[in-house]
Amino acid sequence: MHRDVEPRREQIFGHTAVEALGRPTKLVPPGGAAESQALFERALSGETVRDVHVKRVRKDNSLVDVRLAAAPMYDPTARSEALHGPMRT
């Protein structure tokens, strides 16, 4: 679920901030769930994931190659509670 949306997200994926905020959007293509989960777990464990090349799904269901970065975001008690993950084409 998205708490914040980068302005480039709409340019890359076609989802507006209104469509994405507070809702899950399908970005992971069929067959990519295990890879996505592994990256998610690495980042939540405290690792900063940089420059990982992956395929993602646009709103129109076409595939796009993106570079992903992800880092954990912590609550006041230092517990990782979310990820910050910009994507670039």
DSSP file (Angstrom, degrees, kcal/mol; ACC not computed):
  #  RESIDUE AA STRUCTURE BP1 BP2  ACC     N-H-->O    O-->H-N    N-H-->O    O-->H-N    TCO  KAPPA ALPHA  PHI   PSI    X-CA   Y-CA   Z-CA
    1    1 A M              0   0    0      0, 0.0     2,-0.5     0, 0.0    20,-0.1   0.000 360.0 360.0 360.0 143.3    0.0    0.0    0.0
    2    2 A H  B     +a   21   0A   0     21,-0.8    20,-3.5    18,-0.7    21,-0.2  -0.775 360.0 173.0 -99.5 129.5    1.3    3.4   -0.9
    3    3 A R  S    S+     0   0    0     -2,-0.5     2,-0.3     1,-0.3    -1,-0.1   0.641  78.4  17.2-100.6 -22.6    1.7    6.2    1.7
    4    4 A D        -     0   0    0     16,-0.1     2,-0.4     2,-0.0    -1,-0.3  -0.983  69.8-148.6-148.2 150.5    3.5    8.6   -0.6
    5    5 A V        -     0   0    0     -2,-0.3    12,-0.1    -3,-0.1    16,-0.0  -0.984  14.8-130.7-131.1 126.6    3.9    8.8   -4.4
    6    6 A E    >>  -     0   0    0     -2,-0.4     3,-1.5     1,-0.1     4,-0.5  -0.455  23.7-124.1 -67.2 143.3    6.8   10.1   -6.3
    7    7 A P  H >> S+     0   0    0      0, 0.0     4,-0.7     0, 0.0     3,-0.6   0.841 110.8  58.6 -58.1 -33.1    5.8   12.6   -9.1
    8    8 A R  H 3> S+     0   0    0      1,-0.2     4,-2.5     2,-0.2     5,-0.2   0.665  84.9  82.6 -71.8 -14.1    7.5   10.4  -11.7
    9    9 A R  H <>>S+     0   0    0     -3,-1.5     4,-3.4     1,-0.2     5,-0.8   0.917  90.7  48.0 -57.5 -45.0    5.4    7.4  -10.8
   10   10 A E  H <X5S+     0   0    0     -3,-0.6     4,-1.3    -4,-0.5    -1,-0.2   0.899 111.4  51.3 -63.9 -38.8    2.5    8.6  -13.0
   11   11 A Q  H  <5S+     0   0    0     -4,-0.7    -2,-0.2     1,-0.2    -1,-0.2   0.901 119.5  35.4 -63.2 -40.8    4.9    9.2  -15.9
   12   12 A I  H  <5S+     0   0    0     -4,-2.5    -2,-0.2     3,-0.1    -3,-0.2   0.931 135.5  17.4 -79.5 -47.4    6.4    5.7  -15.6
   13   13 A F  H  <5S-     0   0    0     -4,-3.4    46,-3.5    -5,-0.2    47,-0.3   0.672  90.3-124.3-107.0 -20.7    3.4    3.6  -14.6
   14   14 A G     << +     0   0    0     -4,-1.3     2,-0.5    -5,-0.8    -4,-0.2   0.385  67.5 126.9  91.6  -5.9    0.3    5.7  -15.4
   15   15 A H        -     0   0    0     -6,-0.4    -1,-0.3     4,-0.0    -2,-0.2  -0.759  53.5-138.7 -87.1 127.1   -1.2    5.6  -11.9
   16   16 A T     >  -     0   0    0     -2,-0.5     4,-1.9     1,-0.1     5,-0.2  -0.364  25.8-107.5 -75.3 164.4   -2.1    9.0  -10.5
   17   17 A A  H  > S+     0   0    0      1,-0.2     4,-3.0     2,-0.2    -1,-0.1   0.890 122.0  55.3 -58.9 -39.5   -1.3    9.8   -6.9
   18   18 A V  H  4 S+     0   0    0      1,-0.2    -1,-0.2     2,-0.2    -3,-0.0   0.895 109.8  45.9 -61.3 -40.3   -5.1    9.7   -6.2
   19   19 A E  H  4 S+     0   0    0      1,-0.1    -1,-0.2    -3,-0.1    -2,-0.2   0.830 120.4  38.9 -70.4 -31.8   -5.3    6.2   -7.6
   20   20 A A  H >< S+     0   0    0     -4,-1.9     3,-1.9     2,-0.1   -18,-0.7   0.838  87.5  98.2 -92.6 -35.7   -2.2    4.9   -5.8
   21   21 A L  B 3< S-a    2   0A   0     -4,-3.0   -18,-0.2     1,-0.3   -16,-0.0  -0.336 102.5  -1.7 -64.0 127.7   -2.3    6.5   -2.3
   22   22 A G  T 3  S+     0   0    0    -20,-3.5    -1,-0.3     1,-0.2   -19,-0.1   0.528 119.4  88.5  75.1   6.2   -3.7    4.2    0.3
   23   23 A R  S <  S-     0   0    0     -3,-1.9   -21,-0.8   -21,-0.2     2,-0.3  -0.972  78.2-115.1-134.2 147.8   -4.3    1.4   -2.2
   24   24 A P        -     0   0    0      0, 0.0     2,-0.4     0, 0.0    -3,-0.0  -0.609  29.7-161.1 -76.1 143.6   -2.2   -1.4   -3.6
   25   25 A T        -     0   0    0     -2,-0.3     2,-1.0   -10,-0.0     3,-0.2  -0.968  24.4-114.2-123.3 145.2   -1.4   -1.2   -7.3
   26   26 A K        +     0   0    0     -2,-0.4    30,-0.0     1,-0.2     0, 0.0  -0.668  56.0 141.7 -82.3 104.0   -0.3   -4.1   -9.4
   27   27 A L        +     0   0    0     -2,-1.0    30,-2.6    29,-0.1    -1,-0.2   0.627  46.2  86.0-111.2 -23.9    3.3   -3.4  -10.4
   28   28 A V  S    S-     0   0    0     -3,-0.2    28,-0.2    28,-0.2     3,-0.1  -0.687  75.3-133.6 -86.0 124.7    4.9   -6.9  -10.2
   29   29 A P    >   -     0   0    0      0, 0.0     3,-2.3     0, 0.0     4,-0.2  -0.274  38.4 -75.5 -72.7 162.1    4.4   -8.9  -13.3
   30   30 A P  T 3  S+     0   0    0      0, 0.0     0, 0.0     0, 0.0     0, 0.0  -0.321 123.6  22.7 -53.9 135.7    3.3  -12.6  -13.3
   31   31 A G  T 3  S+     0   0    0     -3,-0.1     4,-0.3     1,-0.0     3,-0.2   0.382 102.3  92.0  86.0  -3.7    6.2  -14.7  -12.2
   32   32 A G    <>  +     0   0    0     -3,-2.3     4,-2.4     1,-0.1     5,-0.2   0.371  51.6  97.3-103.0   4.8    7.9  -11.9  -10.4
   33   33 A A  H  > S+     0   0    0      1,-0.2     4,-2.7     2,-0.2     5,-0.2   0.894  82.8  49.6 -63.6 -41.9    6.4  -12.3   -6.9
   34   34 A A  H  > S+     0   0    0      2,-0.2     4,-2.3     1,-0.2    -1,-0.2   0.926 113.1  46.8 -65.3 -44.1    9.4  -14.3   -5.4
   35   35 A E  H  > S+     0   0    0     -4,-0.3     4,-2.1     2,-0.2    -1,-0.2   0.925 114.1  48.0 -61.8 -44.7   11.9  -11.7   -6.7
   36   36 A S  H  X S+     0   0    0     -4,-2.4     4,-2.4     1,-0.2    -2,-0.2   0.911 111.6  49.7 -63.4 -43.3    9.8   -8.9   -5.4
   37   37 A Q  H  X S+     0   0    0     -4,-2.7     4,-2.7     1,-0.2    -1,-0.2   0.894 109.3  52.2 -63.2 -40.8    9.3  -10.5   -2.0
   38   38 A A  H  X S+     0   0    0     -4,-2.3     4,-2.2     2,-0.2    -1,-0.2   0.912 111.3  46.4 -63.5 -42.8   13.1  -11.2   -1.7
   39   39 A L  H  X S+     0   0    0     -4,-2.1     4,-2.3     2,-0.2    -2,-0.2   0.909 112.6  51.2 -64.3 -42.0   13.9   -7.5   -2.4
   40   40 A F  H  X S+     0   0    0     -4,-2.4     4,-2.6     1,-0.2    -2,-0.2   0.923 111.3  47.1 -59.4 -47.4   11.2   -6.4    0.1
   41   41 A E  H  X S+     0   0    0     -4,-2.7     4,-1.6     2,-0.2    -1,-0.2   0.884 109.9  53.3 -65.9 -39.2   12.6   -8.7    2.8
   42   42 A R  H  <>S+     0   0    0     -4,-2.2     5,-1.8     1,-0.2     4,-0.2   0.942 112.8  44.1 -59.5 -46.9   16.2   -7.5    2.2
   43   43 A A  H ><5S+     0   0    0     -4,-2.3     3,-1.6     1,-0.2    -2,-0.2   0.910 111.9  51.3 -67.6 -42.1   15.1   -3.9    2.6
   44   44 A L  H 3<5S+     0   0    0     -4,-2.6    -1,-0.2     1,-0.3    36,-0.2   0.771 102.1  62.2 -66.6 -23.8   12.9   -4.5    5.7
   45   45 A S  T 3<5S-     0   0    0     -4,-1.6    -1,-0.3    -5,-0.2    -2,-0.2   0.544 129.9 -93.8 -78.2  -4.6   15.8   -6.3    7.3
   46   46 A G  T < 5S+     0   0    0     -3,-1.6     2,-0.2     1,-0.4    -3,-0.2   0.303  83.2 131.6 114.0  -9.0   17.8   -3.0    7.2
   47   47 A E      < -     0   0    0     -5,-1.8     2,-0.7    -6,-0.2    -1,-0.4  -0.545  54.1-134.0 -77.3 139.6   19.7   -3.4    3.9
   48   48 A T        -     0   0    0     -2,-0.2     2,-0.5    23,-0.1    23,-0.2  -0.866  21.2-152.1 -91.0 117.2   19.6   -0.5    1.4
   49   49 A V  E     -B   70   0B   0     21,-2.9    21,-2.4    -2,-0.7     2,-0.4  -0.790  17.4-171.1 -93.5 126.5   19.0   -2.1   -1.9
   50   50 A R  E     -     0   0B   0     -2,-0.5    19,-0.2    19,-0.2    18,-0.1  -0.950  50.4  -9.2-127.4 141.1   20.4   -0.1   -4.8
   51   51 A D  E    S+     0   0B   0     -2,-0.4     2,-0.5     1,-0.2    18,-0.2   0.829  70.0 166.8  51.4  48.4   20.2   -0.2   -8.6
   52   52 A V  E     -B   68   0B   0     16,-2.4    16,-3.1    -3,-0.1     2,-0.6  -0.834  30.1-138.4 -93.1 126.1   18.4   -3.4   -9.1
   53   53 A H  E     +B   67   0B   0     -2,-0.5     2,-0.3    14,-0.2    14,-0.2  -0.759  37.2 154.9 -90.1 122.2   17.0   -3.9  -12.6
   54   54 A V  E     -B   66   0B   0     12,-2.6    12,-2.9    -2,-0.6     2,-0.4  -0.914  41.2-115.9-139.5 163.6   13.5   -5.4  -12.7
   55   55 A K  E     -B   65   0B   0     -2,-0.3     2,-0.3    10,-0.2    10,-0.2  -0.855  34.0-178.1-100.1 141.1   10.4   -5.5  -14.9
   56   56 A R  E     -B   64   0B   0      8,-2.5     8,-2.5    -2,-0.4     2,-0.5  -0.882  25.5-109.9-134.3 167.2    7.2   -3.9  -13.6
   57   57 A V  E     -B   63   0B   0    -30,-2.6     6,-0.2    -2,-0.3     2,-0.1  -0.849  23.4-144.8-105.9 129.2    3.7   -3.5  -15.0
   58   58 A R    >   -     0   0    0      4,-3.1     3,-2.2    -2,-0.5   -44,-0.2  -0.369  35.8 -99.0 -80.1 167.8    2.2   -0.2  -16.2
   59   59 A K  T 3  S+     0   0    0    -46,-3.5   -45,-0.1     1,-0.3    -1,-0.1   0.833 127.1  54.7 -56.2 -34.6   -1.5    0.7  -15.7
   60   60 A D  T 3  S-     0   0    0    -47,-0.3    -1,-0.3     2,-0.1     3,-0.1   0.333 121.0-110.9 -83.4   8.8   -2.1   -0.4  -19.3
   61   61 A N  S <  S+     0   0    0     -3,-2.2     2,-0.2     1,-0.3    -2,-0.1   0.479  75.1 133.7  74.6   6.6   -0.5   -3.8  -18.5
   62   62 A S        -     0   0    0      1,-0.1    -4,-3.1    -5,-0.0    -1,-0.3  -0.535  57.7-114.2 -79.7 156.0    2.6   -3.2  -20.6
   63   63 A L  E     -B   57   0B   0     -6,-0.2     2,-0.4    -2,-0.2    -6,-0.2  -0.658  29.3-170.3 -91.7 147.2    5.9   -4.1  -19.1
   64   64 A V  E     -B   56   0B   0     -8,-2.5    -8,-2.5    -2,-0.3     2,-0.5  -0.999  21.8-128.3-135.6 138.4    8.6   -1.5  -18.3
   65   65 A D  E     +B   55   0B   0     -2,-0.4     2,-0.3   -10,-0.2   -10,-0.2  -0.749  38.6 173.3 -83.4 127.5   12.2   -2.0  -17.3
   66   66 A V  E     -B   54   0B   0    -12,-2.9   -12,-2.6    -2,-0.5     2,-0.5  -0.923  33.8-127.6-132.3 158.8   13.0    0.0  -14.2
   67   67 A R  E     -BC  53  88B   0     21,-3.5    21,-2.1    -2,-0.3     2,-0.4  -0.937  32.6-155.9-103.3 128.8   15.9    0.4  -11.7
   68   68 A L  E     +BC  52  87B   0    -16,-3.1   -16,-2.4    -2,-0.5     2,-0.3  -0.837  17.2 179.9-110.8 141.0   14.7   -0.1   -8.1
   69   69 A A  E     -     0   0B   0     17,-1.8     2,-0.3    -2,-0.4   -19,-0.2  -0.979   9.1-179.7-130.3 147.7   16.2    1.2   -4.9
   70   70 A A  E     +B   49   0B   0    -21,-2.4   -21,-2.9    -2,-0.3    15,-0.2  -0.990   7.9 173.1-150.6 140.3   14.6    0.5   -1.5
   71   71 A A  E     -D   84   0C   0     13,-2.1    13,-2.9    -2,-0.3   -23,-0.1  -0.991  35.6-103.3-143.6 148.1   15.5    1.4    2.1
   72   72 A P  E     -D   83   0C   0      0, 0.0     2,-0.4     0, 0.0    11,-0.2  -0.381  23.3-147.8 -72.0 149.5   13.6    0.8    5.3
   73   73 A M  E     -D   82   0C   0      9,-3.0     8,-2.8    -2,-0.1     9,-1.4  -0.963  19.5-145.9-113.4 136.6   11.8    3.6    7.1
   74   74 A Y  E     -D   80   0C   0     -2,-0.4     6,-0.2     6,-0.2     9,-0.0  -0.768   4.2-134.9-110.5 147.5   11.7    3.4   10.9
   75   75 A D    >   -     0   0    0      4,-2.5     3,-2.3    -2,-0.3     4,-0.1  -0.326  48.6 -84.5 -83.6 177.2    9.1    4.4   13.5
   76   76 A P  T 3  S+     0   0    0      0, 0.0    -1,-0.1     0, 0.0    -2,-0.0   0.687 130.5  56.3 -60.3 -17.7   10.1    6.3   16.6
   77   77 A T  T 3  S-     0   0    0      2,-0.2     3,-0.1     0, 0.0    -3,-0.0   0.283 120.1-108.1 -96.3  11.3   11.1    3.0   18.4
   78   78 A A  S <  S+     0   0    0     -3,-2.3     2,-0.5     1,-0.3    -4,-0.0   0.705  73.5 140.8  70.8  22.9   13.5    2.1   15.5
   79   79 A R        -     0   0    0     -4,-0.1    -4,-2.5     1,-0.0     2,-0.4  -0.832  58.5-118.1 -93.9 130.8   11.3   -0.6   14.2
   80   80 A S  E     +D   74   0C   0     -2,-0.5    -6,-0.2    -6,-0.2     3,-0.1  -0.543  44.3 162.2 -70.8 127.3   11.2   -0.8   10.4
   81   81 A E  E     +     0   0C   0     -8,-2.8     2,-0.3    -2,-0.4    -7,-0.2   0.555  56.3   5.8-123.2 -15.1    7.6   -0.1    9.4
   82   82 A A  E     -D   73   0C   0     -9,-1.4    -9,-3.0   -38,-0.0     2,-0.4  -0.948  65.3-115.8-158.5 174.2    7.7    0.8    5.7
   83   83 A L  E     -D   72   0C   0     -2,-0.3     2,-0.6   -11,-0.2   -39,-0.0  -0.942   6.8-150.5-122.3 145.1    9.9    1.1    2.7
   84   84 A H  E     +D   71   0C   0    -13,-2.9   -13,-2.1    -2,-0.4    -2,-0.0  -0.975  28.9 168.7-107.0 123.1   11.0    4.0    0.6
   85   85 A G        -     0   0    0     -2,-0.6   -15,-0.2   -15,-0.2     2,-0.1  -0.639  15.0-169.1-143.3  83.1   11.6    2.8   -2.9
   86   86 A P        -     0   0    0      0, 0.0   -17,-1.8     0, 0.0     2,-0.4  -0.400  10.4-156.3 -69.0 148.9   12.1    5.1   -5.8
   87   87 A M  E     -C   68   0B   0    -19,-0.2     2,-0.3    -2,-0.1   -19,-0.2  -0.966   8.9-172.7-125.2 143.8   12.1    3.6   -9.3
   88   88 A R  E      C   67   0B   0    -21,-2.1   -21,-3.5    -2,-0.4   -79,-0.0  -0.962 360.0 360.0-132.6 150.4   13.7    5.0  -12.4
   89   89 A T              0   0    0     -2,-0.3   -24,-0.1   -23,-0.2   -21,-0.1   0.441 360.0 360.0 -89.6 360.0   13.5    4.0  -16.1
